Every structure is written in C-alpha cells, then in structure tokens.
Amino acid sequence: MATNRTFTMIKPDAVENGHIGAILAKINTAGFKIVAMKLTQLSKRDAEIFYGEHSERPFFGELVEFMTRGPIVSAILEKENAVEDFRTLIGATNPAEAAEGTIRKMYATSIGENAVHGSDSDANAAKEGAFHFSGRETF
C-alpha cells in the first residue's frame, strides 16, 4: 500500500553548484509539502551505513567518497503517492536518459553525480527518513 511520504537528499554536486533553491522550488511546484529538512554533511560511517545495500558493488567506495565530500540537504516530503510521484519528478538515474523537465535532466552532470536521491519504495522511504531525522524533527 502506498504511503504519502518519501525521502530525498539534494546531493553534494547540486549543493556545490548552487541548485538547492531551484530544486526545492520544483519540489514545491509539484505539490510536495516539506515536513522535515536540514542542511548537513554525512560522515564516512553514515554514508557507508546509508548505502550499505551497495557495499559489495564496485562503485561503493566512489559513492561514499562523493556523498561525504560536501553538504547535502535531506528532506522528508509529503504528498499522495509520494514515492512514485517523486521518482517521476527526479527522472532516471542517468541524466542523459532522464525525461525533459525532470530534476536530474536539469541539474545532474552524470550518472554518478546525479543531483538528488529519491526513495525507491515506501519501506525505504520510512527507513531513510528515520535515518536522517528524529521524531521531533518531522512535522
């Protein structure tokens, strides 16, 4: 059953390139309500835990290095059918394959530096949101 919340991170590349405001504007325009948000930086250990499902993949080390190189904006978003609608809004992982007007088409530079993370399931949205936010930080 679909829930009405999803998790996102604006990744270090998009933060470095000054796209926080534009990405948040697209999120708001698409009808998402921000119920938790913060600017933070992942430690190496936090990135290893968060991306643990990829630990055996050849890109894991590069992923951890990338995600810890600078600040991120993490947020929990609310909207009916949040996970699926947000995945549509951000576009394909590879920005070259992303649909016109999607966040990744507009702001990502490569498959590795793809501007934004979006949860891929309701279960992961809940888990990822809880990883980044305590109950008192979510409204």
C-alpha positions in Angstrom: 0.0 0.0 0.0 1.4 3.4 -1.0 2.1 6.0 1.7 2.1 9.7 1.5 5.8 10.3 2.4 9.1 9.9 0.7 12.7 10.8 1.5 15.1 12.9 -0.6 18.6 14.2 -0.5 20.0 17.0 -2.6 23.4 15.6 -3.2 26.8 17.4 -2.8 27.1 18.2 -6.5 23.8 20.0 -6.7 24.6 21.9 -3.4 28.1 22.9 -4.7 26.5 24.1 -8.0 24.0 26.3 -6.1 20.9 24.4 -7.1 19.2 24.0 -3.7 16.7 26.7 -4.2 15.7 25.7 -7.8 15.3 22.0 -6.8 13.2 22.9 -3.7 11.1 25.2 -6.0 10.4 22.2 -8.4 9.5 20.0 -5.4 7.1 22.6 -4.1 5.6 23.3 -7.5 5.0 19.6 -8.0 2.7 19.7 -4.9 5.1 18.2 -2.3 5.0 19.5 1.3 8.3 19.5 3.1 7.7 18.0 6.6 11.4 17.8 7.6 14.5 19.4 6.1 18.1 20.1 7.1 21.5 21.0 5.6 24.0 18.5 6.9 27.1 16.5 5.9 27.3 12.8 6.0 30.3 11.2 7.8 32.0 8.3 6.1 30.4 5.9 8.5 26.9 7.4 8.0 27.3 7.1 4.2 28.5 3.5 4.5 25.5 2.6 6.6 23.0 4.5 4.5 24.3 2.9 1.2 25.1 -0.4 2.9 23.0 -2.4 0.4 25.5 -1.4 -2.2 28.6 -2.4 -0.2 29.6 -5.2 -2.5 29.2 -3.2 -5.7 32.3 -1.9 -7.5 31.1 1.8 -7.2 30.6 1.7 -3.4 33.8 3.4 -2.5 33.3 6.2 -5.0 29.7 6.6 -3.8 30.8 7.0 -0.2 33.5 9.5 -1.2 31.1 11.5 -3.3 28.4 11.6 -0.7 30.8 12.8 2.0 32.7 15.5 0.1 30.3 18.3 1.0 27.0 19.2 2.5 23.6 17.7 1.5 20.1 18.8 2.1 18.0 15.9 3.4 14.2 16.2 3.5 11.0 14.2 4.1 8.3 15.1 1.6 4.6 14.5 1.8 2.1 14.1 -1.0 -0.4 11.4 -2.0 1.5 8.7 -3.8 4.8 10.4 -2.7 7.4 7.8 -3.7 6.2 7.1 -7.2 5.4 10.8 -7.9 8.8 11.9 -6.6 10.6 9.3 -8.7 8.9 10.6 -11.8 9.8 14.2 -10.8 13.5 13.4 -10.4 13.9 11.3 -13.5 16.2 8.4 -14.5 19.4 7.9 -12.6 21.4 8.6 -15.7 20.6 12.3 -16.6 21.2 11.5 -20.3 18.2 9.2 -20.1 16.0 11.4 -17.9 12.9 13.0 -19.3 12.9 16.7 -20.1 12.0 18.9 -17.2 13.0 16.4 -14.5 15.4 17.4 -11.8 18.1 15.1 -13.0 17.8 16.2 -16.6 18.1 19.8 -15.4 20.7 19.6 -12.6 22.7 16.3 -12.8 26.0 16.1 -14.5 26.5 12.4 -14.7 25.1 9.0 -13.6 27.4 9.2 -10.5 26.7 12.9 -9.7 23.0 12.9 -10.3 21.9 15.8 -8.1 19.3 14.2 -6.0 18.3 10.9 -4.2 14.7 9.7 -4.0 13.5 6.7 -2.1 12.6 3.7 -4.3 9.9 2.2 -2.1 7.6 3.1 0.8 9.6 0.9 3.1 12.9 2.6 2.1 11.3 6.0 2.4 10.4 5.3 6.1 13.8 3.8 6.8 15.8 6.5 5.1 13.7 9.3 6.7 14.2 7.7 10.2 18.0 7.5 9.5 18.2 11.3 8.9 15.5 12.7 11.3 14.4 12.1 14.8 10.7 12.2 15.5 10.9 15.7 16.9 12.4 17.0 13.6 9.4 15.8 11.5 6.2 17.7 11.3 
